[in-house]
């Protein structure tokens, strides 16, 4: 699911960039200030989405460490249960921003496109952005209530994830809590 979201976002970005280049070449005349604001907005959305994935990864690893019953689940499967449909809209919006930026940069210089892609996919994690932890944990809580309980193991997994989620601090200190409570092994669990 996460892989699919990333590929759909990339395809949407490329399609919107191509359409803008073909039909609205005046995009190249926008002031650089607007482009910088859009770049920061795009990177912020990406970093918020990655932080949500880190929270779900932490919960999945804790579930695998704390309860051997969940050995049949892989960490990506647990994360998939926690993936939020609300973030799909964020990714979709972000892909249009990326397409707009790619069109602008392509119309000015192809080297700018390469620089932007390096910035977005390799250096963005180092750019400080605001992460609304309260909002992220609210999304996570909604997903914990929406987990499909079709089989008995999912019912147990849902209750255990809700337990871990309830114990977890709903701030940026959640990883420190997991390390303190479950040791460093929570970051080295086999997938």
TIVO-2410 file (N, C-alpha, C; in nm, 3 decimals):
# residues 191
REC num residu      c1      c2      c3 atome chaine
REC   1      X   0.083  -0.120   0.000     N      A
REC   1      X   0.000   0.000   0.000    CA      A
REC   1      X   0.087   0.126   0.000     C      A
REC   2      X   0.188   0.128   0.089     N      A
REC   2      X   0.276   0.245   0.095    CA      A
REC   2      X   0.353   0.259  -0.035     C      A
REC   3      X   0.400   0.145  -0.090     N      A
REC   3      X   0.471   0.145  -0.216    CA      A
REC   3      X   0.381   0.199  -0.326     C      A
REC   4      X   0.256   0.155  -0.325     N      A
REC   4      X   0.159   0.199  -0.424    CA      A
REC   4      X   0.134   0.349  -0.412     C      A
REC   5      X   0.120   0.400  -0.289     N      A
REC   5      X   0.099   0.544  -0.270    CA      A
REC   5      X   0.216   0.624  -0.326     C      A
REC   6      X   0.338   0.577  -0.301     N      A
REC   6      X   0.455   0.650  -0.349    CA      A
REC   6      X   0.460   0.651  -0.501     C      A
REC   7      X   0.429   0.538  -0.565     N      A
REC   7      X   0.431   0.532  -0.712    CA      A
REC   7      X   0.320   0.613  -0.774     C      A
REC   8      X   0.202   0.611  -0.716     N      A
REC   8      X   0.093   0.692  -0.769    CA      A
REC   8      X   0.127   0.841  -0.755     C      A
REC   9      X   0.189   0.877  -0.644     N      A
REC   9      X   0.232   1.016  -0.626    CA      A
REC   9      X   0.333   1.058  -0.730     C      A
REC  10      X   0.428   0.971  -0.759     N      A
REC  10      X   0.529   1.001  -0.861    CA      A
REC  10      X   0.466   1.014  -0.999     C      A
REC  11      X   0.376   0.924  -1.032     N      A
REC  11      X   0.307   0.929  -1.162    CA      A
REC  11      X   0.223   1.056  -1.172     C      A
REC  12      X   0.151   1.089  -1.065     N      A
REC  12      X   0.069   1.211  -1.065    CA      A
REC  12      X   0.157   1.334  -1.080     C      A
REC  13      X   0.272   1.335  -1.013     N      A
REC  13      X   0.365   1.448  -1.025    CA      A
REC  13      X   0.414   1.463  -1.168     C      A
REC  14      X   0.453   1.353  -1.229     N      A
REC  14      X   0.504   1.360  -1.365    CA      A
REC  14      X   0.395   1.403  -1.464     C      A
REC  15      X   0.275   1.350  -1.450     N      A
REC  15      X   0.166   1.389  -1.540    CA      A
REC  15      X   0.132   1.537  -1.525     C      A
REC  16      X   0.122   1.583  -1.401     N      A
REC  16      X   0.091   1.726  -1.382    CA      A
REC  16      X   0.204   1.814  -1.433     C      A
REC  17      X   0.330   1.771  -1.417     N      A
REC  17      X   0.443   1.848  -1.468    CA      A
REC  17      X   0.440   1.856  -1.621     C      A
REC  18      X   0.415   1.742  -1.685     N      A
REC  18      X   0.410   1.740  -1.832    CA      A
REC  18      X   0.296   1.828  -1.884     C      A
REC  19      X   0.179   1.819  -1.821     N      A
REC  19      X   0.066   1.902  -1.864    CA      A
REC  19      X   0.095   2.051  -1.846     C      A
REC  20      X   0.158   2.084  -1.736     N      A
REC  20      X   0.193   2.225  -1.714    CA      A
REC  20      X   0.295   2.274  -1.816     C      A
REC  21      X   0.395   2.193  -1.846     N      A
REC  21      X   0.497   2.232  -1.944    CA      A
REC  21      X   0.434   2.250  -2.081     C      A
REC  22      X   0.344   2.160  -2.119     N      A
REC  22      X   0.283   2.166  -2.251    CA      A
REC  22      X   0.181   2.278  -2.267     C      A
REC  23      X   0.096   2.296  -2.166     N      A
REC  23      X  -0.017   2.388  -2.181    CA      A
REC  23      X  -0.004   2.520  -2.104     C      A
REC  24      X   0.083   2.526  -2.006     N      A
REC  24      X   0.099   2.649  -1.927    CA      A
REC  24      X   0.247   2.683  -1.908     C      A
REC  25      X   0.318   2.711  -2.015     N      A
REC  25      X   0.462   2.740  -2.000    CA      A
REC  25      X   0.490   2.871  -1.926     C      A
REC  26      X   0.387   2.952  -1.906     N      A
REC  26      X   0.406   3.076  -1.830    CA      A
REC  26      X   0.436   3.049  -1.682     C      A
REC  27      X   0.427   2.922  -1.641     N      A
REC  27      X   0.465   2.883  -1.505    CA      A
REC  27      X   0.609   2.924  -1.476     C      A
REC  28      X   0.693   2.925  -1.580     N      A
REC  28      X   0.834   2.959  -1.564    CA      A
REC  28      X   0.855   3.103  -1.521     C      A
REC  29      X   0.753   3.188  -1.531     N      A
REC  29      X   0.768   3.329  -1.498    CA      A
REC  29      X   0.731   3.364  -1.354     C      A
REC  30      X   0.693   3.266  -1.276     N      A
REC  30      X   0.656   3.294  -1.137    CA      A
REC  30      X   0.777   3.340  -1.057     C      A
REC  31      X   0.753   3.426  -0.957     N      A
REC  31      X   0.864   3.471  -0.873    CA      A
REC  31      X   0.924   3.354  -0.793     C      A
REC  32      X   1.053   3.361  -0.772     N      A
REC  32      X   1.125   3.256  -0.700    CA      A
REC  32      X   1.073   3.241  -0.557     C      A
REC  33      X   1.023   3.347  -0.498     N      A
REC  33      X   0.970   3.342  -0.361    CA      A
REC  33      X   0.857   3.240  -0.350     C      A
REC  34      X   0.765   3.239  -0.448     N      A
REC  34      X   0.654   3.143  -0.446    CA      A
REC  34      X   0.705   3.000  -0.460     C      A
REC  35      X   0.805   2.983  -0.542     N      A
REC  35      X   0.862   2.849  -0.563    CA      A
REC  35      X   0.928   2.800  -0.436     C      A
REC  36      X   0.996   2.886  -0.365     N      A
REC  36      X   1.059   2.847  -0.238    CA      A
REC  36      X   0.954   2.808  -0.134     C      A
REC  37      X   0.845   2.884  -0.128     N      A
REC  37      X   0.737   2.852  -0.035    CA      A
REC  37      X   0.675   2.716  -0.070     C      A
REC  38      X   0.649   2.692  -0.197     N      A
REC  38      X   0.591   2.564  -0.239    CA      A
REC  38      X   0.688   2.448  -0.212     C      A
REC  39      X   0.817   2.472  -0.231     N      A
REC  39      X   0.916   2.367  -0.203    CA      A
REC  39      X   0.915   2.331  -0.056     C      A
REC  40      X   0.913   2.432   0.030     N      A
REC  40      X   0.910   2.406   0.174    CA      A
REC  40      X   0.779   2.335   0.214     C      A
REC  41      X   0.667   2.375   0.155     N      A
REC  41      X   0.539   2.310   0.183    CA      A
REC  41      X   0.542   2.163   0.140     C      A
REC  42      X   0.596   2.137   0.023     N      A
REC  42      X   0.607   2.000  -0.028    CA      A
REC  42      X   0.695   1.914   0.064     C      A
REC  43      X   0.807   1.966   0.104     N      A
REC  43      X   0.897   1.891   0.192    CA      A
REC  43      X   0.834   1.873   0.330     C      A
REC  44      X   0.760   1.972   0.377     N      A
REC  44      X   0.693   1.959   0.507    CA      A
REC  44      X   0.589   1.847   0.505     C      A
REC  45      X   0.508   1.841   0.400     N      A
REC  45      X   0.409   1.734   0.389    CA      A
REC  45      X   0.477   1.598   0.385     C      A
REC  46      X   0.585   1.590   0.310     N      A
REC  46      X   0.660   1.464   0.301    CA      A
REC  46      X   0.715   1.424   0.438     C      A
REC  47      X   0.772   1.518   0.511     N      A
REC  47      X   0.829   1.487   0.643    CA      A
REC  47      X   0.721   1.447   0.744     C      A
REC  48      X   0.604   1.510   0.736     N      A
REC  48      X   0.493   1.473   0.825    CA      A
REC  48      X   0.449   1.330   0.795     C      A
REC  49      X   0.437   1.297   0.668     N      A
REC  49      X   0.397   1.161   0.631    CA      A
REC  49      X   0.502   1.059   0.676     C      A
REC  50      X   0.629   1.091   0.663     N      A
REC  50      X   0.733   1.000   0.708    CA      A
REC  50      X   0.730   0.983   0.859     C      A
REC  51      X   0.697   1.088   0.930     N      A
REC  51      X   0.689   1.077   1.077    CA      A
REC  51      X   0.573   0.985   1.116     C      A
REC  52      X   0.462   0.994   1.046     N      A
REC  52      X   0.351   0.903   1.072    CA      A
REC  52      X   0.395   0.758   1.052     C      A
REC  53      X   0.471   0.736   0.944     N      A
REC  53      X   0.520   0.601   0.918    CA      A
REC  53      X   0.616   0.554   1.026     C      A
REC  54      X   0.695   0.645   1.082     N      A
REC  54      X   0.786   0.608   1.191    CA      A
REC  54      X   0.708   0.569   1.317     C      A
REC  55      X   0.598   0.638   1.343     N      A
REC  55      X   0.514   0.603   1.459    CA      A
REC  55      X   0.456   0.463   1.439     C      A
REC  56      X   0.403   0.437   1.319     N      A
REC  56      X   0.346   0.303   1.294    CA      A
REC  56      X   0.454   0.197   1.296     C      A
REC  57      X   0.573   0.229   1.251     N      A
REC  57      X   0.685   0.134   1.256    CA      A
REC  57      X   0.723   0.102   1.400     C      A
REC  58      X   0.725   0.203   1.485     N      A
REC  58      X   0.756   0.181   1.626    CA      A
REC  58      X   0.652   0.091   1.691     C      A
REC  59      X   0.524   0.118   1.666     N      A
REC  59      X   0.419   0.032   1.721    CA      A
REC  59      X   0.430  -0.111   1.670     C      A
REC  60      X   0.457  -0.127   1.541     N      A
REC  60      X   0.469  -0.261   1.483    CA      A
REC  60      X   0.586  -0.338   1.544     C      A
REC  61      X   0.697  -0.270   1.563     N      A
REC  61      X   0.814  -0.337   1.621    CA      A
REC  61      X   0.789  -0.375   1.766     C      A
REC  62      X   0.724  -0.289   1.840     N      A
REC  62      X   0.692  -0.321   1.979    CA      A
REC  62      X   0.601  -0.443   1.985     C      A
REC  63      X   0.502  -0.449   1.897     N      A
REC  63      X   0.410  -0.563   1.896    CA      A
REC  63      X   0.486  -0.692   1.867     C      A
REC  64      X   0.581  -0.687   1.776     N      A
REC  64      X   0.658  -0.807   1.743    CA      A
REC  64      X   0.750  -0.848   1.859     C      A
REC  65      X   0.806  -0.752   1.931     N      A
REC  65      X   0.896  -0.782   2.043    CA      A
REC  65      X   0.818  -0.835   2.162     C      A
REC  66      X   0.710  -0.767   2.194     N      A
REC  66      X   0.639  -0.794   2.320    CA      A
REC  66      X   0.552  -0.919   2.315     C      A
REC  67      X   0.507  -0.959   2.198     N      A
REC  67      X   0.416  -1.072   2.192    CA      A
REC  67      X   0.456  -1.166   2.078     C      A
REC  68      X   0.511  -1.283   2.110     N      A
REC  68      X   0.553  -1.377   2.005    CA      A
REC  68      X   0.437  -1.431   1.922     C      A
REC  69      X   0.314  -1.409   1.966     N      A
REC  69      X   0.198  -1.454   1.890    CA      A
REC  69      X   0.192  -1.385   1.754     C      A
REC  70      X   0.253  -1.268   1.744     N      A
REC  70      X   0.246  -1.191   1.620    CA      A
REC  70      X   0.360  -1.223   1.524     C      A
REC  71      X   0.428  -1.336   1.546     N      A
REC  71      X   0.536  -1.377   1.457    CA      A
REC  71      X   0.485  -1.403   1.316     C      A
REC  72      X   0.359  -1.434   1.301     N      A
REC  72      X   0.303  -1.460   1.168    CA      A
REC  72      X   0.287  -1.332   1.088     C      A
REC  73      X   0.282  -1.218   1.155     N      A
REC  73      X   0.272  -1.089   1.087    CA      A
REC  73      X   0.411  -1.035   1.061     C      A
REC  74      X   0.431  -0.975   0.945     N      A
REC  74      X   0.554  -0.902   0.921    CA      A
REC  74      X   0.532  -0.757   0.965     C      A
REC  75      X   0.638  -0.685   0.986     N      A
REC  75      X   0.625  -0.544   1.026    CA      A
REC  75      X   0.550  -0.463   0.920     C      A
REC  76      X   0.581  -0.481   0.790     N      A
REC  76      X   0.502  -0.407   0.690    CA      A
REC  76      X   0.353  -0.440   0.693     C      A
REC  77      X   0.317  -0.565   0.726     N      A
REC  77      X   0.175  -0.600   0.735    CA      A
REC  77      X   0.108  -0.526   0.849     C      A
REC  78      X   0.177  -0.516   0.962     N      A
REC  78      X   0.120  -0.441   1.075    CA      A
REC  78      X   0.110  -0.293   1.040     C      A
REC  79      X   0.213  -0.241   0.973     N      A
REC  79      X   0.208  -0.101   0.931    CA      A
REC  79      X   0.094  -0.076   0.834     C      A
REC  80      X   0.070  -0.172   0.747     N      A
REC  80      X  -0.039  -0.158   0.651    CA      A
REC  80      X  -0.174  -0.148   0.723     C      A
REC  81      X  -0.189  -0.222   0.831     N      A
REC  81      X  -0.312  -0.212   0.910    CA      A
REC  81      X  -0.328  -0.072   0.970     C      A
REC  82      X  -0.215  -0.005   0.994     N      A
REC  82      X  -0.218   0.127   1.056    CA      A
REC  82      X  -0.211   0.241   0.955     C      A
REC  83      X  -0.204   0.210   0.826     N      A
REC  83      X  -0.192   0.318   0.728    CA      A
REC  83      X  -0.322   0.398   0.724     C      A
REC  84      X  -0.307   0.527   0.716     N      A
REC  84      X  -0.421   0.617   0.726    CA      A
REC  84      X  -0.468   0.663   0.588     C      A
REC  85      X  -0.596   0.647   0.564     N      A
REC  85      X  -0.655   0.697   0.439    CA      A
REC  85      X  -0.649   0.849   0.433     C      A
REC  86      X  -0.643   0.914   0.549     N      A
REC  86      X  -0.637   1.059   0.553    CA      A
REC  86      X  -0.509   1.111   0.488     C      A
REC  87      X  -0.402   1.032   0.499     N      A
REC  87      X  -0.276   1.076   0.440    CA      A
REC  87      X  -0.276   1.063   0.288     C      A
REC  88      X  -0.364   0.984   0.234     N      A
REC  88      X  -0.371   0.972   0.088    CA      A
REC  88      X  -0.401   1.108   0.026     C      A
REC  89      X  -0.488   1.184   0.087     N      A
REC  89      X  -0.518   1.318   0.036    CA      A
REC  89      X  -0.397   1.409   0.046     C      A
REC  90      X  -0.320   1.395   0.153     N      A
REC  90      X  -0.198   1.475   0.169    CA      A
REC  90      X  -0.098   1.440   0.060     C      A
REC  91      X  -0.079   1.309   0.036     N      A
REC  91      X   0.013   1.266  -0.068    CA      A
REC  91      X  -0.031   1.316  -0.205     C      A
REC  92      X  -0.161   1.310  -0.230     N      A
REC  92      X  -0.214   1.354  -0.359    CA      A
REC  92      X  -0.188   1.503  -0.378     C      A
REC  93      X  -0.216   1.582  -0.276     N      A
REC  93      X  -0.191   1.726  -0.281    CA      A
REC  93      X  -0.042   1.752  -0.301     C      A
REC  94      X   0.041   1.681  -0.227     N      A
REC  94      X   0.185   1.696  -0.238    CA      A
REC  94      X   0.235   1.660  -0.378     C      A
REC  95      X   0.176   1.561  -0.440     N      A
REC  95      X   0.221   1.521  -0.574    CA      A
REC  95      X   0.191   1.631  -0.676     C      A
REC  96      X   0.081   1.703  -0.659     N      A
REC  96      X   0.053   1.815  -0.750    CA      A
REC  96      X   0.152   1.929  -0.727     C      A
REC  97      X   0.187   1.954  -0.603     N      A
REC  97      X   0.288   2.057  -0.575    CA      A
REC  97      X   0.420   2.017  -0.638     C      A
REC  98      X   0.458   1.890  -0.622     N      A
REC  98      X   0.583   1.843  -0.681    CA      A
REC  98      X   0.579   1.856  -0.832     C      A
REC  99      X   0.467   1.822  -0.895     N      A
REC  99      X   0.454   1.837  -1.040    CA      A
REC  99      X   0.466   1.981  -1.084     C      A
REC 100      X   0.405   2.072  -1.008     N      A
REC 100      X   0.415   2.214  -1.038    CA      A
REC 100      X   0.560   2.261  -1.029     C      A
REC 101      X   0.629   2.218  -0.923     N      A
REC 101      X   0.769   2.257  -0.905    CA      A
REC 101      X   0.857   2.197  -1.014     C      A
REC 102      X   0.832   2.072  -1.050     N      A
REC 102      X   0.911   2.010  -1.157    CA      A
REC 102      X   0.892   2.084  -1.290     C      A
REC 103      X   0.769   2.125  -1.319     N      A
REC 103      X   0.743   2.200  -1.443    CA      A
REC 103      X   0.817   2.333  -1.440     C      A
REC 104      X   0.807   2.405  -1.330     N      A
REC 104      X   0.877   2.534  -1.319    CA      A
REC 104      X   1.027   2.516  -1.338     C      A
REC 105      X   1.083   2.419  -1.268     N      A
REC 105      X   1.228   2.399  -1.274    CA      A
REC 105      X   1.272   2.350  -1.412     C      A
REC 106      X   1.194   2.264  -1.475     N      A
REC 106      X   1.227   2.214  -1.608    CA      A
REC 106      X   1.227   2.328  -1.710     C      A
REC 107      X   1.130   2.415  -1.699     N      A
REC 107      X   1.122   2.527  -1.793    CA      A
REC 107      X   1.236   2.626  -1.775     C      A
REC 108      X   1.299   2.626  -1.659     N      A
REC 108      X   1.411   2.716  -1.635    CA      A
REC 108      X   1.546   2.649  -1.658     C      A
REC 109      X   1.562   2.526  -1.612     N      A
REC 109      X   1.686   2.452  -1.635    CA      A
REC 109      X   1.667   2.309  -1.586     C      A
REC 110      X   1.709   2.214  -1.667     N      A
REC 110      X   1.695   2.074  -1.628    CA      A
REC 110      X   1.783   2.042  -1.507     C      A
REC 111      X   1.893   2.113  -1.491     N      A
REC 111      X   1.980   2.090  -1.373    CA      A
REC 111      X   1.907   2.125  -1.244     C      A
REC 112      X   1.817   2.222  -1.250     N      A
REC 112      X   1.738   2.256  -1.132    CA      A
REC 112      X   1.646   2.140  -1.093     C      A
REC 113      X   1.595   2.068  -1.192     N      A
REC 113      X   1.510   1.951  -1.165    CA      A
REC 113      X   1.590   1.846  -1.089     C      A
REC 114      X   1.709   1.819  -1.136     N      A
REC 114      X   1.794   1.720  -1.068    CA      A
REC 114      X   1.825   1.765  -0.925     C      A
REC 115      X   1.857   1.893  -0.908     N      A
REC 115      X   1.883   1.947  -0.774    CA      A
REC 115      X   1.763   1.935  -0.682     C      A
REC 116      X   1.645   1.963  -0.735     N      A
REC 116      X   1.522   1.952  -0.655    CA      A
REC 116      X   1.497   1.808  -0.613     C      A
REC 117      X   1.513   1.714  -0.706     N      A
REC 117      X   1.490   1.574  -0.673    CA      A
REC 117      X   1.589   1.523  -0.568     C      A
REC 118      X   1.713   1.567  -0.578     N      A
REC 118      X   1.811   1.532  -0.474    CA      A
REC 118      X   1.769   1.591  -0.341     C      A
REC 119      X   1.728   1.717  -0.342     N      A
REC 119      X   1.681   1.782  -0.218    CA      A
REC 119      X   1.561   1.709  -0.160     C      A
REC 120      X   1.462   1.680  -0.243     N      A
REC 120      X   1.337   1.620  -0.194    CA      A
REC 120      X   1.356   1.478  -0.143     C      A
REC 121      X   1.434   1.397  -0.213     N      A
REC 121      X   1.440   1.256  -0.178    CA      A
REC 121      X   1.563   1.215  -0.098     C      A
REC 122      X   1.664   1.301  -0.088     N      A
REC 122      X   1.782   1.263  -0.012    CA      A
REC 122      X   1.813   1.358   0.103     C      A
REC 123      X   1.783   1.485   0.089     N      A
REC 123      X   1.822   1.582   0.191    CA      A
REC 123      X   1.705   1.638   0.272     C      A
REC 124      X   1.582   1.609   0.232     N      A
REC 124      X   1.465   1.669   0.297    CA      A
REC 124      X   1.454   1.633   0.444     C      A
REC 125      X   1.501   1.515   0.482     N      A
REC 125      X   1.490   1.471   0.621    CA      A
REC 125      X   1.572   1.561   0.714     C      A
REC 126      X   1.673   1.628   0.658     N      A
REC 126      X   1.758   1.715   0.739    CA      A
REC 126      X   1.707   1.859   0.748     C      A
REC 127      X   1.602   1.889   0.673     N      A
REC 127      X   1.543   2.023   0.677    CA      A
REC 127      X   1.441   2.026   0.789     C      A
REC 128      X   1.459   2.115   0.886     N      A
REC 128      X   1.363   2.118   0.998    CA      A
REC 128      X   1.226   2.167   0.952     C      A
REC 129      X   1.126   2.087   0.983     N      A
REC 129      X   0.988   2.123   0.950    CA      A
REC 129      X   0.903   2.095   1.073     C      A
REC 130      X   0.791   2.162   1.078     N      A
REC 130      X   0.697   2.142   1.188    CA      A
REC 130      X   0.627   2.008   1.172     C      A
REC 131      X   0.619   1.933   1.279     N      A
REC 131      X   0.548   1.804   1.278    CA      A
REC 131      X   0.437   1.811   1.381     C      A
REC 132      X   0.313   1.813   1.337     N      A
REC 132      X   0.199   1.823   1.430    CA      A
REC 132      X   0.171   1.688   1.497     C      A
REC 133      X   0.243   1.659   1.605     N      A
REC 133      X   0.232   1.529   1.669    CA      A
REC 133      X   0.090   1.499   1.717     C      A
REC 134      X   0.021   1.601   1.765     N      A
REC 134      X  -0.116   1.578   1.811    CA      A
REC 134      X  -0.203   1.528   1.697     C      A
REC 135      X  -0.191   1.589   1.581     N      A
REC 135      X  -0.267   1.547   1.463    CA      A
REC 135      X  -0.225   1.406   1.419     C      A
REC 136      X  -0.096   1.379   1.417     N      A
REC 136      X  -0.047   1.248   1.376    CA      A
REC 136      X  -0.100   1.138   1.468     C      A
REC 137      X  -0.098   1.162   1.598     N      A
REC 137      X  -0.147   1.062   1.691    CA      A
REC 137      X  -0.299   1.049   1.686     C      A
REC 138      X  -0.369   1.157   1.651     N      A
REC 138      X  -0.514   1.145   1.630    CA      A
REC 138      X  -0.546   1.057   1.510     C      A
REC 139      X  -0.469   1.075   1.400     N      A
REC 139      X  -0.487   0.987   1.284    CA      A
REC 139      X  -0.459   0.842   1.321     C      A
REC 140      X  -0.352   0.822   1.398     N      A
REC 140      X  -0.315   0.686   1.438    CA      A
REC 140      X  -0.425   0.624   1.524     C      A
REC 141      X  -0.481   0.702   1.615     N      A
REC 141      X  -0.587   0.652   1.702    CA      A
REC 141      X  -0.709   0.610   1.620     C      A
REC 142      X  -0.745   0.691   1.520     N      A
REC 142      X  -0.858   0.656   1.434    CA      A
REC 142      X  -0.831   0.525   1.359     C      A
REC 143      X  -0.710   0.508   1.312     N      A
REC 143      X  -0.677   0.385   1.240    CA      A
REC 143      X  -0.677   0.264   1.332     C      A
REC 144      X  -0.641   0.283   1.459     N      A
REC 144      X  -0.643   0.172   1.554    CA      A
REC 144      X  -0.786   0.124   1.578     C      A
REC 145      X  -0.882   0.213   1.570     N      A
REC 145      X  -1.022   0.173   1.587    CA      A
REC 145      X  -1.079   0.112   1.460     C      A
REC 146      X  -1.015   0.139   1.345     N      A
REC 146      X  -1.067   0.090   1.218    CA      A
REC 146      X  -1.000  -0.037   1.168     C      A
REC 147      X  -0.910  -0.095   1.245     N      A
REC 147      X  -0.842  -0.216   1.200    CA      A
REC 147      X  -0.944  -0.326   1.176     C      A
REC 148      X  -0.930  -0.393   1.063     N      A
REC 148      X  -1.020  -0.503   1.027    CA      A
REC 148      X  -1.004  -0.617   1.126     C      A
REC 149      X  -1.109  -0.653   1.191     N      A
REC 149      X  -1.104  -0.761   1.290    CA      A
REC 149      X  -1.170  -0.887   1.236     C      A
REC 150      X  -1.138  -0.919   1.111     N      A
REC 150      X  -1.198  -1.035   1.047    CA      A
REC 150      X  -1.159  -1.167   1.108     C      A
REC 151      X  -1.038  -1.178   1.161     N      A
REC 151      X  -1.000  -1.304   1.226    CA      A
REC 151      X  -0.960  -1.276   1.371     C      A
REC 152      X  -0.949  -1.382   1.448     N      A
REC 152      X  -0.924  -1.365   1.593    CA      A
REC 152      X  -0.788  -1.306   1.620     C      A
REC 153      X  -0.689  -1.334   1.537     N      A
REC 153      X  -0.555  -1.279   1.559    CA      A
REC 153      X  -0.556  -1.127   1.539     C      A
REC 154      X  -0.635  -1.079   1.443     N      A
REC 154      X  -0.647  -0.934   1.423    CA      A
REC 154      X  -0.712  -0.867   1.545     C      A
REC 155      X  -0.807  -0.933   1.607     N      A
REC 155      X  -0.872  -0.878   1.727    CA      A
REC 155      X  -0.769  -0.863   1.839     C      A
REC 156      X  -0.686  -0.964   1.856     N      A
REC 156      X  -0.583  -0.959   1.960    CA      A
REC 156      X  -0.480  -0.852   1.925     C      A
REC 157      X  -0.438  -0.849   1.798     N      A
REC 157      X  -0.340  -0.748   1.754    CA      A
REC 157      X  -0.394  -0.608   1.776     C      A
REC 158      X  -0.520  -0.587   1.741     N      A
REC 158      X  -0.582  -0.454   1.759    CA      A
REC 158      X  -0.580  -0.414   1.906     C      A
REC 159      X  -0.616  -0.505   1.995     N      A
REC 159      X  -0.618  -0.470   2.137    CA      A
REC 159      X  -0.477  -0.444   2.190     C      A
REC 160      X  -0.379  -0.522   2.143     N      A
REC 160      X  -0.241  -0.500   2.187    CA      A
REC 160      X  -0.186  -0.367   2.134     C      A
REC 161      X  -0.213  -0.337   2.008     N      A
REC 161      X  -0.167  -0.210   1.951    CA      A
REC 161      X  -0.231  -0.092   2.023     C      A
REC 162      X  -0.358  -0.104   2.057     N      A
REC 162      X  -0.426   0.002   2.133    CA      A
REC 162      X  -0.364   0.018   2.271     C      A
REC 163      X  -0.324  -0.094   2.332     N      A
REC 163      X  -0.258  -0.089   2.463    CA      A
REC 163      X  -0.124  -0.015   2.453     C      A
REC 164      X  -0.042  -0.053   2.353     N      A
REC 164      X   0.087   0.013   2.335    CA      A
REC 164      X   0.068   0.161   2.302     C      A
REC 165      X  -0.031   0.188   2.219     N      A
REC 165      X  -0.059   0.326   2.180    CA      A
REC 165      X  -0.100   0.408   2.301     C      A
REC 166      X  -0.181   0.350   2.389     N      A
REC 166      X  -0.224   0.421   2.509    CA      A
REC 166      X  -0.109   0.450   2.604     C      A
REC 167      X  -0.011   0.360   2.611     N      A
REC 167      X   0.105   0.380   2.698    CA      A
REC 167      X   0.204   0.478   2.636     C      A
REC 168      X   0.209   0.484   2.507     N      A
REC 168      X   0.307   0.565   2.435    CA      A
REC 168      X   0.280   0.714   2.455     C      A
REC 169      X   0.384   0.792   2.483     N      A
REC 169      X   0.362   0.938   2.489    CA      A
REC 169      X   0.328   0.990   2.350     C      A
REC 170      X   0.233   1.077   2.343     N      A
REC 170      X   0.187   1.130   2.215    CA      A
REC 170      X   0.261   1.259   2.183     C      A
REC 171      X   0.391   1.252   2.192     N      A
REC 171      X   0.481   1.363   2.160    CA      A
REC 171      X   0.597   1.309   2.079     C      A
REC 172      X   0.693   1.395   2.049     N      A
REC 172      X   0.808   1.349   1.972    CA      A
REC 172      X   0.899   1.257   2.054     C      A
REC 173      X   0.867   1.233   2.178     N      A
REC 173      X   0.948   1.147   2.265    CA      A
REC 173      X   0.906   1.000   2.257     C      A
REC 174      X   0.821   0.964   2.164     N      A
REC 174      X   0.771   0.827   2.158    CA      A
REC 174      X   0.882   0.726   2.131     C      A
REC 175      X   0.984   0.763   2.052     N      A
REC 175      X   1.093   0.670   2.024    CA      A
REC 175      X   1.181   0.649   2.147     C      A
REC 176      X   1.203   0.756   2.222     N      A
REC 176      X   1.280   0.742   2.347    CA      A
REC 176      X   1.205   0.651   2.444     C      A
REC 177      X   1.073   0.666   2.452     N      A
REC 177      X   0.992   0.581   2.538    CA      A
REC 177      X   1.006   0.435   2.496     C      A
REC 178      X   0.999   0.409   2.367     N      A
REC 178      X   1.009   0.272   2.317    CA      A
REC 178      X   1.147   0.214   2.348     C      A
REC 179      X   1.251   0.293   2.333     N      A
REC 179      X   1.385   0.245   2.365    CA      A
REC 179      X   1.401   0.216   2.513     C      A
REC 180      X   1.345   0.303   2.596     N      A
REC 180      X   1.354   0.284   2.741    CA      A
REC 180      X   1.272   0.163   2.783     C      A
REC 181      X   1.152   0.152   2.731     N      A
REC 181      X   1.062   0.046   2.775    CA      A
REC 181      X   1.096  -0.091   2.716     C      A
REC 182      X   1.132  -0.093   2.590     N      A
REC 182      X   1.153  -0.220   2.521    CA      A
REC 182      X   1.298  -0.242   2.479     C      A
REC 183      X   1.386  -0.153   2.518     N      A
REC 183      X   1.527  -0.168   2.486    CA      A
REC 183      X   1.556  -0.127   2.342     C      A
REC 184      X   1.682  -0.132   2.308     N      A
REC 184      X   1.724  -0.094   2.173    CA      A
REC 184      X   1.673  -0.192   2.069     C      A
REC 185      X   1.630  -0.309   2.111     N      A
REC 185      X   1.586  -0.410   2.016    CA      A
REC 185      X   1.463  -0.368   1.937     C      A
REC 186      X   1.389  -0.268   1.985     N      A
REC 186      X   1.269  -0.227   1.909    CA      A
REC 186      X   1.307  -0.167   1.774     C      A
REC 187      X   1.431  -0.123   1.760     N      A
REC 187      X   1.471  -0.065   1.632    CA      A
REC 187      X   1.543  -0.166   1.543     C      A
REC 188      X   1.559  -0.289   1.590     N      A
REC 188      X   1.632  -0.390   1.513    CA      A
REC 188      X   1.551  -0.516   1.488     C      A
REC 189      X   1.422  -0.507   1.501     N      A
REC 189      X   1.336  -0.624   1.484    CA      A
REC 189      X   1.340  -0.669   1.339     C      A
REC 190      X   1.340  -0.799   1.318     N      A
REC 190      X   1.338  -0.855   1.181    CA      A
REC 190      X   1.202  -0.826   1.119     C      A
REC 191      X   1.206  -0.798   0.993     N      A
REC 191      X   1.082  -0.771   0.919    CA      A
REC 191      X   1.020  -0.902   0.883     C      A
***
